[in-house]
Amino acid sequence: MIISNTINDFFNNFHLTDTSLKTYYAKYRSEFQHAEENLIFLEDDISTTLSKLETDTAQFLKINTKLVHIIFEVRLQILKQFNTYLRPDIYFLIGAYRKDGFLKIEDTPHIYFFIESLCEHYDDLYDIIAYYFTKLLLRQLNSTSENSILEEAVTSHIMNKLNYTYPYTNNNKYKAIQNLETKLNEQLQTDSIIKLFTENEHSEILKRYS
């Protein structure tokens, strides 16, 4: 597991200017591409991004000092609860305020956290980090996960067991996610929910519990 913090590099070696931010994007081109961020779109949004970055600089520094601690704390809780030691490669990047993170499952899984977006959700940092690590736990158990509502419902259930709160309640599918989670909770224990998720066709699960 590696943690690549490009935020330190940005604040030490770049500036809040159009040219400098473009240079930063170019330097970490492979990381952005791997996180499925289009550099053309990033550069198109530079003026808006710079304006927000100027406002968020102090918040950036606060988040930057907390993230590694939060990551290790969440990983430890998952290890204690599920006896699973998650070792993804982790990257901190500055994007364009479009997403908090991105999970890529390969031989070595990767989690990308976009610090500028996390600035807008400072009070939910623990929950957001826990969300992506819970998703990683489920994807490693079932790499062919095909139904977002089921995966989100099981993610929410596990997060609750870890004493975190599902952070994306403004998702337009949240009501369906919440309803499915409630039905699973009423009939199954956590171990059974995870086994159901990993060993069964998701379409069949949805028919059974919808």
Backbone as CSV, one residue per row, in Angstrom:
resi,resn,N_x,N_y,N_z,CA_x,CA_y,CA_z,C_x,C_y,C_z
1,MET,0.839,-1.194,0.000,0.000,0.000,0.000,0.876,1.247,0.000
2,ILE,0.553,2.175,-0.878,1.247,3.459,-0.882,0.212,4.569,-0.710
3,ILE,0.661,5.692,-0.154,-0.166,6.888,-0.103,0.612,7.988,-0.810
4,SER,0.094,8.440,-1.940,0.738,9.482,-2.728,-0.015,10.791,-2.518
5,ASN,0.641,11.715,-1.849,-0.005,12.987,-1.508,0.506,14.082,-2.438
6,THR,-0.222,14.323,-3.514,0.191,15.374,-4.453,-0.164,16.760,-3.929
7,ILE,-0.911,16.830,-2.830,-1.307,18.124,-2.283,-0.088,18.859,-1.733
8,ASN,0.785,18.124,-1.041,2.011,18.743,-0.544,2.839,19.286,-1.695
9,ASP,2.951,18.511,-2.758,3.694,18.955,-3.936,3.073,20.222,-4.512
10,PHE,1.732,20.251,-4.588,1.053,21.414,-5.167,1.357,22.675,-4.375
11,PHE,1.206,22.625,-3.053,1.384,23.833,-2.254,2.851,24.221,-2.097
12,ASN,3.761,23.265,-2.275,5.183,23.590,-2.176,5.772,24.072,-3.492
13,ASN,5.219,23.613,-4.615,5.892,23.842,-5.893,5.022,24.464,-6.984
14,PHE,3.749,24.685,-6.692,2.857,25.277,-7.689,2.181,26.509,-7.093
15,HIS,1.400,27.184,-7.928,0.736,28.416,-7.500,-0.717,28.392,-7.957
16,LEU,-1.501,29.287,-7.381,-2.911,29.377,-7.770,-3.062,30.254,-9.005
17,THR,-2.510,29.744,-10.104,-2.616,30.427,-11.392,-3.037,29.423,-12.455
18,ASP,-3.552,29.930,-13.539,-3.989,29.088,-14.648,-2.858,28.199,-15.141
19,THR,-1.707,28.800,-15.414,-0.569,28.060,-15.963,-0.067,27.007,-14.986
20,SER,0.013,27.370,-13.722,0.541,26.450,-12.718,-0.384,25.255,-12.516
21,LEU,-1.694,25.503,-12.484,-2.628,24.391,-12.301,-2.596,23.454,-13.510
22,LYS,-2.459,24.011,-14.714,-2.322,23.176,-15.911,-1.052,22.318,-15.821
23,THR,0.012,22.898,-15.310,1.269,22.145,-15.156,1.094,21.013,-14.143
24,TYR,0.376,21.287,-13.064,0.079,20.253,-12.062,-0.714,19.111,-12.690
25,TYR,-1.752,19.438,-13.462,-2.549,18.400,-14.122,-1.683,17.577,-15.075
26,ALA,-0.793,18.245,-15.791,0.075,17.540,-16.739,1.049,16.615,-16.000
27,LYS,1.571,17.076,-14.874,2.538,16.272,-14.116,1.900,14.978,-13.634
28,TYR,0.630,15.060,-13.220,-0.052,13.885,-12.691,-1.098,13.347,-13.673
29,ARG,-0.778,13.506,-14.931,-1.692,13.073,-15.990,-2.100,11.605,-15.838
30,SER,-1.132,10.728,-15.591,-1.445,9.291,-15.518,-2.373,8.990,-14.353
31,GLU,-2.175,9.677,-13.215,-3.057,9.468,-12.069,-4.482,9.923,-12.370
32,PHE,-4.616,11.084,-12.996,-5.950,11.581,-13.342,-6.633,10.665,-14.365
33,GLN,-5.878,10.218,-15.347,-6.460,9.321,-16.353,-6.893,8.007,-15.719
34,HIS,-6.095,7.493,-14.803,-6.437,6.243,-14.127,-7.689,6.405,-13.276
35,ALA,-7.890,7.622,-12.760,-9.082,7.930,-11.969,-10.252,8.348,-12.868
36,GLU,-10.066,8.181,-14.171,-11.097,8.483,-15.168,-11.538,9.943,-15.128
37,GLU,-10.531,10.815,-14.928,-10.751,12.259,-15.020,-10.189,12.743,-16.358
38,ASN,-11.008,13.406,-17.131,-10.616,13.906,-18.448,-9.861,15.224,-18.283
39,LEU,-8.601,15.258,-18.728,-7.793,16.461,-18.548,-8.352,17.658,-19.314
40,ILE,-9.027,17.398,-20.420,-9.636,18.504,-21.175,-10.707,19.183,-20.326
41,PHE,-11.535,18.363,-19.670,-12.584,18.921,-18.805,-11.971,19.648,-17.605
42,LEU,-10.907,19.068,-17.032,-10.236,19.724,-15.914,-9.732,21.102,-16.310
43,GLU,-9.113,21.181,-17.486,-8.572,22.459,-17.936,-9.681,23.438,-18.317
44,ASP,-10.783,22.930,-18.831,-11.919,23.808,-19.166,-12.495,24.472,-17.916
45,ASP,-12.379,23.800,-16.775,-12.966,24.302,-15.527,-11.974,25.081,-14.670
46,ILE,-10.802,25.367,-15.204,-9.729,25.931,-14.376,-10.124,27.245,-13.709
47,SER,-10.769,28.145,-14.428,-11.089,29.446,-13.822,-12.003,29.282,-12.614
48,THR,-13.010,28.416,-12.730,-13.912,28.154,-11.607,-13.174,27.456,-10.472
49,THR,-12.350,26.481,-10.831,-11.585,25.743,-9.819,-10.662,26.670,-9.042
50,LEU,-9.946,27.544,-9.754,-9.018,28.463,-9.092,-9.737,29.387,-8.120
51,SER,-10.888,29.882,-8.534,-11.666,30.768,-7.673,-12.039,30.070,-6.369
52,LYS,-12.461,28.818,-6.471,-12.836,28.064,-5.276,-11.598,27.695,-4.443
53,LEU,-10.504,27.352,-5.107,-9.290,26.977,-4.381,-8.784,28.126,-3.514
54,GLU,-8.884,29.331,-4.016,-8.441,30.492,-3.245,-9.222,30.608,-1.939
55,THR,-10.506,30.289,-2.015,-11.353,30.344,-0.825,-11.082,29.174,0.116
56,ASP,-10.726,28.034,-0.447,-10.635,26.793,0.330,-9.234,26.459,0.833
57,THR,-8.259,27.331,0.615,-6.866,26.999,0.946,-6.697,26.572,2.401
58,ALA,-7.283,27.320,3.320,-7.139,26.975,4.743,-7.767,25.617,5.040
59,GLN,-8.908,25.348,4.417,-9.578,24.064,4.604,-8.743,22.919,4.026
60,PHE,-8.080,23.185,2.902,-7.184,22.207,2.293,-6.154,21.727,3.302
61,LEU,-5.515,22.674,3.949,-4.430,22.343,4.858,-4.943,21.565,6.065
62,LYS,-6.138,21.911,6.546,-6.737,21.164,7.663,-7.021,19.723,7.257
63,ILE,-7.610,19.549,6.078,-7.939,18.206,5.603,-6.671,17.396,5.362
64,ASN,-5.686,18.043,4.780,-4.451,17.356,4.417,-3.760,16.755,5.640
65,THR,-3.876,17.429,6.789,-3.230,16.914,7.995,-4.045,15.805,8.660
66,LYS,-5.334,15.690,8.313,-6.202,14.711,8.976,-6.399,13.421,8.183
67,LEU,-6.263,13.498,6.863,-6.706,12.387,6.022,-5.996,11.071,6.323
68,VAL,-4.692,11.100,6.442,-3.951,9.850,6.672,-4.395,9.217,7.985
69,HIS,-4.563,10.028,9.014,-5.040,9.516,10.309,-6.413,8.858,10.152
70,ILE,-7.321,9.515,9.440,-8.667,8.976,9.249,-8.600,7.653,8.484
71,ILE,-7.793,7.604,7.443,-7.661,6.386,6.634,-7.208,5.208,7.487
72,PHE,-6.192,5.405,8.310,-5.694,4.301,9.132,-6.713,3.908,10.197
73,GLU,-7.448,4.868,10.706,-8.473,4.558,11.698,-9.593,3.723,11.082
74,VAL,-10.035,4.106,9.884,-11.104,3.359,9.208,-10.633,1.957,8.860
75,ARG,-9.423,1.828,8.348,-8.886,0.511,7.993,-8.816,-0.390,9.222
76,LEU,-8.424,0.181,10.352,-8.323,-0.602,11.581,-9.703,-1.094,12.028
77,GLN,-10.707,-0.261,11.904,-12.057,-0.671,12.289,-12.564,-1.807,11.400
78,ILE,-12.290,-1.726,10.106,-12.701,-2.795,9.191,-11.951,-4.083,9.515
79,LEU,-10.663,-3.967,9.845,-9.875,-5.148,10.223,-10.464,-5.806,11.465
80,LYS,-10.819,-5.019,12.457,-11.367,-5.570,13.701,-12.742,-6.195,13.478
81,GLN,-13.571,-5.535,12.673,-14.948,-5.983,12.493,-15.062,-7.156,11.525
82,PHE,-14.249,-7.133,10.446,-14.421,-8.122,9.379,-13.170,-8.960,9.115
83,ASN,-12.134,-8.765,9.931,-10.906,-9.542,9.791,-10.352,-9.465,8.371
84,THR,-10.451,-8.269,7.804,-9.959,-8.039,6.439,-9.048,-6.827,6.445
85,TYR,-7.828,-7.028,5.947,-6.835,-5.950,5.942,-6.774,-5.356,4.534
86,LEU,-7.337,-4.187,4.371,-7.399,-3.547,3.053,-6.118,-2.756,2.797
87,ARG,-5.518,-2.986,1.630,-4.243,-2.348,1.309,-4.286,-1.707,-0.082
88,PRO,-5.163,-0.757,-0.306,-5.181,-0.096,-1.614,-4.040,0.917,-1.733
89,ASP,-3.664,1.237,-2.950,-2.822,2.404,-3.187,-3.740,3.626,-3.181
90,ILE,-3.330,4.657,-2.463,-4.188,5.818,-2.243,-3.509,7.059,-2.800
91,TYR,-4.288,7.891,-3.492,-3.768,9.124,-4.076,-4.646,10.294,-3.659
92,PHE,-4.008,11.385,-3.225,-4.716,12.633,-2.959,-4.463,13.556,-4.141
93,LEU,-5.531,13.997,-4.785,-5.425,14.837,-5.976,-6.284,16.085,-5.831
94,ILE,-6.010,17.072,-6.675,-6.854,18.260,-6.791,-7.552,18.196,-8.133
95,GLY,-8.854,18.034,-8.116,-9.623,17.938,-9.350,-10.386,19.212,-9.637
96,ALA,-11.676,19.073,-9.935,-12.481,20.230,-10.345,-13.828,20.248,-9.619
97,TYR,-13.824,19.843,-8.357,-15.035,19.893,-7.529,-16.180,19.058,-8.105
98,ARG,-15.829,17.913,-8.691,-16.884,17.086,-9.302,-17.176,15.813,-8.523
99,LYS,-16.161,15.249,-7.836,-16.408,14.020,-7.087,-15.428,13.937,-5.928
100,ASP,-15.863,13.260,-4.874,-15.039,13.133,-3.667,-13.943,12.095,-3.826
101,GLY,-14.251,11.039,-4.542,-13.286,9.959,-4.665,-13.612,9.061,-5.838
102,PHE,-12.706,8.137,-6.097,-12.899,7.181,-7.188,-12.183,5.893,-6.811
103,LEU,-12.883,4.788,-6.970,-12.345,3.464,-6.622,-12.080,2.676,-7.888
104,LYS,-10.866,2.163,-8.002,-10.472,1.365,-9.170,-9.995,0.006,-8.674
105,ILE,-10.679,-1.048,-9.124,-10.330,-2.396,-8.693,-9.465,-3.062,-9.751
106,GLU,-8.237,-3.382,-9.357,-7.301,-4.111,-10.217,-6.555,-5.096,-9.319
107,ASP,-5.441,-5.650,-9.808,-4.651,-6.534,-8.944,-4.301,-5.814,-7.646
108,THR,-3.898,-4.565,-7.779,-3.766,-3.687,-6.616,-4.835,-2.615,-6.734
109,PRO,-5.789,-2.586,-5.814,-6.847,-1.581,-5.912,-6.309,-0.181,-5.634
110,HIS,-6.967,0.798,-6.223,-6.593,2.202,-6.032,-7.811,2.986,-5.546
111,ILE,-7.575,3.895,-4.596,-8.596,4.862,-4.218,-8.011,6.252,-4.427
112,TYR,-8.725,7.061,-5.188,-8.334,8.447,-5.419,-9.270,9.350,-4.620
113,PHE,-8.695,10.225,-3.800,-9.495,11.207,-3.071,-9.200,12.597,-3.628
114,PHE,-10.259,13.319,-3.956,-10.129,14.650,-4.535,-10.351,15.681,-3.422
115,ILE,-9.259,16.291,-3.001,-9.277,17.099,-1.783,-10.137,18.343,-1.929
116,GLU,-10.162,18.912,-3.133,-10.972,20.130,-3.310,-12.449,19.844,-3.072
117,SER,-12.909,18.672,-3.498,-14.308,18.300,-3.279,-14.558,17.985,-1.804
118,LEU,-13.595,17.349,-1.151,-13.746,17.034,0.270,-13.837,18.305,1.117
119,CYS,-13.258,19.410,0.621,-13.374,20.681,1.342,-14.834,21.084,1.535
120,GLU,-15.675,20.686,0.600,-17.087,21.042,0.682,-17.863,20.102,1.604
121,HIS,-17.191,19.051,2.093,-17.848,18.071,2.960,-16.987,17.794,4.188
122,TYR,-16.395,18.846,4.730,-15.426,18.674,5.817,-16.019,17.920,7.007
123,ASP,-17.263,18.218,7.335,-17.891,17.579,8.500,-18.191,16.095,8.271
124,ASP,-18.104,15.658,7.026,-18.418,14.265,6.694,-17.181,13.465,6.301
125,LEU,-15.997,13.962,6.635,-14.768,13.307,6.176,-14.690,11.842,6.584
126,TYR,-14.958,11.547,7.843,-14.877,10.162,8.312,-15.851,9.280,7.529
127,ASP,-17.065,9.786,7.330,-18.081,8.996,6.631,-17.698,8.758,5.175
128,ILE,-17.139,9.772,4.520,-16.765,9.621,3.107,-15.607,8.643,2.954
129,ILE,-14.600,8.758,3.811,-13.479,7.805,3.760,-13.986,6.395,4.032
130,ALA,-14.855,6.252,5.036,-15.412,4.936,5.360,-16.237,4.392,4.200
131,TYR,-16.938,5.259,3.506,-17.744,4.841,2.350,-16.862,4.167,1.300
132,TYR,-15.758,4.800,0.929,-14.912,4.236,-0.127,-14.197,2.968,0.324
133,PHE,-13.838,2.886,1.595,-13.205,1.651,2.068,-14.219,0.523,2.202
134,THR,-15.447,0.852,2.542,-16.493,-0.179,2.577,-16.785,-0.692,1.181
135,LYS,-16.824,0.225,0.214,-17.017,-0.195,-1.181,-15.867,-1.101,-1.630
136,LEU,-14.662,-0.772,-1.225,-13.512,-1.610,-1.559,-13.663,-2.992,-0.950
137,LEU,-14.087,-3.063,0.308,-14.318,-4.351,0.971,-15.292,-5.197,0.157
138,LEU,-16.399,-4.604,-0.277,-17.416,-5.347,-1.029,-16.918,-5.728,-2.418
139,ARG,-16.221,-4.827,-3.082,-15.729,-5.128,-4.434,-14.679,-6.230,-4.417
140,GLN,-13.908,-6.311,-3.347,-12.916,-7.388,-3.260,-13.587,-8.726,-2.983
141,LEU,-14.757,-8.681,-2.362,-15.520,-9.907,-2.138,-16.298,-10.317,-3.381
142,ASN,-16.726,-9.327,-4.157,-17.507,-9.596,-5.367,-17.133,-8.571,-6.418
143,SER,-16.148,-8.903,-7.224,-15.631,-7.959,-8.217,-16.597,-7.744,-9.376
144,THR,-17.641,-8.570,-9.459,-18.604,-8.433,-10.563,-19.880,-7.726,-10.108
145,SER,-19.783,-7.005,-9.010,-20.954,-6.273,-8.505,-21.592,-5.475,-9.629
146,GLU,-22.905,-5.700,-9.835,-23.534,-5.163,-11.033,-24.702,-4.236,-10.763
147,ASN,-25.166,-4.179,-9.526,-26.343,-3.366,-9.249,-26.014,-2.312,-8.205
148,SER,-26.066,-1.062,-8.611,-25.627,0.009,-7.721,-26.523,0.129,-6.497
149,ILE,-27.821,-0.093,-6.635,-28.722,0.057,-5.497,-28.416,-0.988,-4.427
150,LEU,-28.224,-2.230,-4.854,-27.888,-3.282,-3.888,-26.545,-3.007,-3.230
151,GLU,-25.556,-2.680,-4.021,-24.231,-2.413,-3.456,-24.284,-1.239,-2.482
152,GLU,-25.039,-0.202,-2.827,-25.147,0.952,-1.931,-25.889,0.586,-0.648
153,ALA,-26.919,-0.251,-0.763,-27.674,-0.666,0.427,-26.784,-1.472,1.372
154,VAL,-25.992,-2.387,0.826,-25.091,-3.188,1.662,-23.968,-2.304,2.222
155,THR,-23.498,-1.362,1.411,-22.494,-0.407,1.890,-23.025,0.375,3.086
156,SER,-24.239,0.878,2.966,-24.858,1.637,4.056,-25.002,0.781,5.312
157,HIS,-25.409,-0.467,5.129,-25.571,-1.379,6.261,-24.244,-1.582,6.992
158,ILE,-23.191,-1.852,6.246,-21.883,-2.093,6.853,-21.368,-0.828,7.535
159,MET,-21.560,0.313,6.898,-21.129,1.570,7.512,-21.816,1.788,8.850
160,ASN,-23.091,1.468,8.923,-23.809,1.600,10.190,-23.205,0.695,11.264
161,LYS,-22.817,-0.522,10.861,-22.190,-1.444,11.805,-20.841,-0.914,12.306
162,LEU,-20.200,-0.104,11.472,-18.912,0.490,11.835,-19.076,1.842,12.540
163,ASN,-20.347,2.211,12.769,-20.683,3.489,13.422,-20.362,4.707,12.557
164,TYR,-20.544,4.537,11.255,-20.472,5.659,10.333,-21.847,5.863,9.697
165,THR,-22.005,7.004,9.056,-23.275,7.344,8.421,-23.089,7.428,6.913
166,TYR,-23.984,6.799,6.172,-23.939,6.862,4.708,-23.967,8.332,4.272
167,PRO,-22.964,8.780,3.501,-22.810,10.219,3.277,-23.582,10.812,2.103
168,TYR,-24.172,9.978,1.257,-24.746,10.498,0.016,-26.265,10.381,-0.001
169,THR,-26.885,10.971,1.013,-28.343,10.909,1.122,-29.042,11.814,0.108
170,ASN,-28.276,12.672,-0.567,-28.870,13.502,-1.630,-28.883,12.789,-2.977
171,ASN,-28.385,11.564,-3.015,-28.442,10.727,-4.217,-29.907,10.505,-4.602
172,ASN,-30.233,10.671,-5.886,-31.643,10.530,-6.288,-32.161,9.099,-6.146
173,LYS,-31.254,8.155,-5.880,-31.673,6.771,-5.640,-31.671,6.426,-4.143
174,TYR,-31.452,7.426,-3.303,-31.271,7.125,-1.882,-32.499,6.476,-1.251
175,LYS,-33.686,6.911,-1.617,-34.891,6.319,-1.031,-34.962,4.824,-1.323
176,ALA,-34.650,4.450,-2.574,-34.642,3.029,-2.939,-33.549,2.281,-2.185
177,ILE,-32.399,2.917,-2.041,-31.293,2.313,-1.277,-31.709,2.086,0.170
178,GLN,-32.308,3.096,0.757,-32.734,3.025,2.156,-33.806,1.949,2.361
179,ASN,-34.754,1.870,1.435,-35.817,0.867,1.553,-35.261,-0.545,1.471
180,LEU,-34.326,-0.757,0.537,-33.726,-2.085,0.390,-32.904,-2.442,1.621
181,GLU,-32.145,-1.489,2.130,-31.358,-1.748,3.340,-32.267,-2.131,4.501
182,THR,-33.379,-1.430,4.649,-34.312,-1.728,5.739,-34.836,-3.153,5.637
183,LYS,-35.205,-3.583,4.429,-35.731,-4.943,4.242,-34.666,-5.996,4.516
184,LEU,-33.437,-5.729,4.104,-32.346,-6.662,4.394,-32.104,-6.748,5.902
185,ASN,-32.113,-5.590,6.571,-31.883,-5.558,8.014,-32.953,-6.315,8.796
186,GLU,-34.186,-6.242,8.304,-35.300,-6.896,9.000,-35.209,-8.416,8.958
187,GLN,-34.536,-8.942,7.935,-34.558,-10.382,7.724,-33.209,-11.078,7.906
188,LEU,-32.122,-10.313,7.872,-30.804,-10.947,7.860,-29.831,-10.250,8.803
189,GLN,-28.849,-11.007,9.303,-27.728,-10.455,10.045,-26.638,-10.027,9.058
190,THR,-25.676,-9.275,9.548,-24.635,-8.723,8.676,-23.908,-9.795,7.882
191,ASP,-23.483,-10.880,8.540,-22.758,-11.948,7.834,-23.599,-12.518,6.703
192,SER,-24.885,-12.662,6.937,-25.770,-13.216,5.911,-25.971,-12.235,4.761
193,ILE,-26.024,-10.948,5.080,-26.169,-9.930,4.035,-24.939,-9.933,3.126
194,ILE,-23.771,-10.000,3.733,-22.540,-10.023,2.930,-22.467,-11.292,2.088
195,LYS,-22.843,-12.429,2.680,-22.832,-13.695,1.936,-23.821,-13.636,0.772
196,LEU,-24.981,-13.067,1.023,-25.976,-12.907,-0.032,-25.428,-12.060,-1.172
197,PHE,-24.758,-10.987,-0.815,-24.197,-10.067,-1.807,-23.104,-10.734,-2.636
198,THR,-22.289,-11.568,-2.007,-21.132,-12.131,-2.695,-21.436,-13.405,-3.471
199,GLU,-22.507,-14.123,-3.090,-22.712,-15.460,-3.650,-23.945,-15.590,-4.532
200,ASN,-24.706,-14.514,-4.724,-25.951,-14.623,-5.478,-26.035,-13.596,-6.591
201,GLU,-26.864,-13.924,-7.579,-27.140,-12.966,-8.643,-27.893,-11.779,-8.056
202,HIS,-27.405,-10.606,-8.328,-28.001,-9.422,-7.721,-29.424,-9.170,-8.201
203,SER,-29.706,-9.506,-9.432,-31.069,-9.325,-9.939,-32.053,-10.190,-9.154
204,GLU,-31.619,-11.387,-8.780,-32.483,-12.271,-8.000,-32.689,-11.734,-6.577
205,ILE,-31.652,-11.154,-6.018,-31.777,-10.576,-4.674,-32.787,-9.433,-4.690
206,LEU,-32.707,-8.611,-5.724,-33.624,-7.468,-5.812,-35.071,-7.940,-5.938
207,LYS,-35.298,-8.992,-6.700,-36.659,-9.534,-6.834,-37.161,-10.025,-5.485
208,ARG,-36.260,-10.666,-4.728,-36.654,-11.289,-3.469,-36.950,-10.248,-2.377
209,TYR,-36.190,-9.138,-2.388,-36.311,-8.195,-1.283,-36.927,-6.854,-1.671
210,SER,-37.369,-6.725,-2.909,-38.007,-5.479,-3.320,-39.492,-5.481,-2.924
